[in-house]
Amino acid sequence: MTAAQAVQDELARARERLVAELREHALVIGEVTLTSGRTAQYYVDAKRAILRQEGFAALATLLATEVKESGATAVGGMTMGADAVACAALAGGAKVSAFFVRKEAKAHGLQRRIEGPPLGRSARCLVVEDVVTTGGSTLAAIAALKDEGHEVCGVVSVLDRLAGAGPEIEAAAGAPYRALTTIDDIYPERPDRDPERQEPDPERREPDRERHHPDRERPGGDPECPGGDPERPGGDPERPGGSRAAAS
């Protein structure tokens, strides 16, 4: 086996681990009300998976490669969706600095909107996000970086819900967008899946509905942690909770 083949095998194993962790820990089955007022029959809380050792380690391996291939010198995005993802890149050995974008600049202290080591004018920023639905938080992070004169060299999400946000993200970034996994990997048998997509794997275990009961486990909104995709359940747009989700 060549060195290149060994690297590809390692990346394939890391992706398999990440998908398994997301299936086991991040997928919540049950009716939820989104901020838009629409309802969905499932919800993906990626932090439940990537803030565990196995999920974090797999993500770190994958992100270190994404950083290298993009030529990025900094990695981050809108807090809180990007926080764990950016830290995983550092843990994977990526030679970058990390940053977090606030929803609004602080009114006190240094009054910064982009937190972390100062980004130089030559910084090449890889924007990251945990879950992309409409892409609202990702687009906001891209706009904040460009407003301060920084280059965006790519965008990476842990999971894309395949709601059509990709083209708009790429257009705003002026750079490629890549999802490490999609909802097709995590929940192929979901009720709203495009029937033309591949049939689900009959051997895959159904998520544990009781342990992932949406009403029982979602924390309330946190006004100190703005950001996140606007299609997430109501209350805080980043974290589930606030407006209580209806369970099926």
Secondary structure, DSSP 8 states (H G I E B T S, - for coil): --HHHHHHHHHHHHHHHHHHHIIIIIEEEEEEEBTTS-EEEEEE-THHHHTSHHHHHHHHHHHHHHHHHHT-SEEEEETTTTHHHHHHHHHTT-S-EEEEE-SS--SSTT--SEESS---TT-EEEEEEEEESS-HHHHHHHHHHHHTT-EEEEEEEEEE--SS-HHHHHHHHTS-EEEEEEHHHH-TT-TTS-TTS----TTS----TTTT-HHHH-----TTS--S-TTSBSSSSSSS-SS-----
